[in-house]
Amino acid sequence: MDDHEKMVLETMKKEGAPMKSGDIARKAAMDKDEVAKIIDRLKKEGKIASPKRCFYAPV
């Protein structure tokens, strides 16, 4: 797992509630497109889930 993936996961854990990718990008000070790619990778790895459409949370 690279530093950006860790930053995305940490941002979601700190929030404590499901977040949209744009909110994650803003709070992590990252590009929204990069966050979207990271979210796709983390979902495939089973590290995050989407409890409702367009919202993501760590598993």
N, C-alpha and C positions, 0 to 999 in steps of 0.2 A: 504494500500500500504506500503510495507516495504522499508527500506533504499536503498537496491540495486535497486529496481524498480524506486525509485525517482532519483537515480544516473544515471540510463540509460536514463530516460526521460530528465533530466537536460542536459546531454551530447548531446542529439539530439537537444534540443532547442538552446544550445549555438552554435552548428555548423551552424544552420540555413539552412541546406540543407539535403536532404535524405542521409542516411549513410548505409554502409554495417555493418553487425553484428561484423565482425572482427575489423573494425575501431572504432566502439562503445566500444568494449572490450578494445582495446589499449588505447583510450583516457580516459576511466573510470578506467583504471588499474584493470580490472576484468578478470576472466576466460571466454574464448570465449564460452564454452559450457553453462556456467551459464547465460551469456547474451542471448544466443539463447533461453533458456527456458523462460527467462523473456520476451523476445520479443513475444514469443508465447502467454504468459498470457496477455500481454498488448494488443495484436491484438484482442484476444477474448473479452476483456473488452471494445474494441472500443477506446482505448486511443492513439493508433498509427495506421498508415496505411502504405501500401506498394505501393507507386506510380509507381514503376517499379520493376521488378523481383530482389529479393535479396537486395533491398534498403528499408529503413524504415524511417518514419518521424512522429513526433507527430501530432495529429489531431487538 
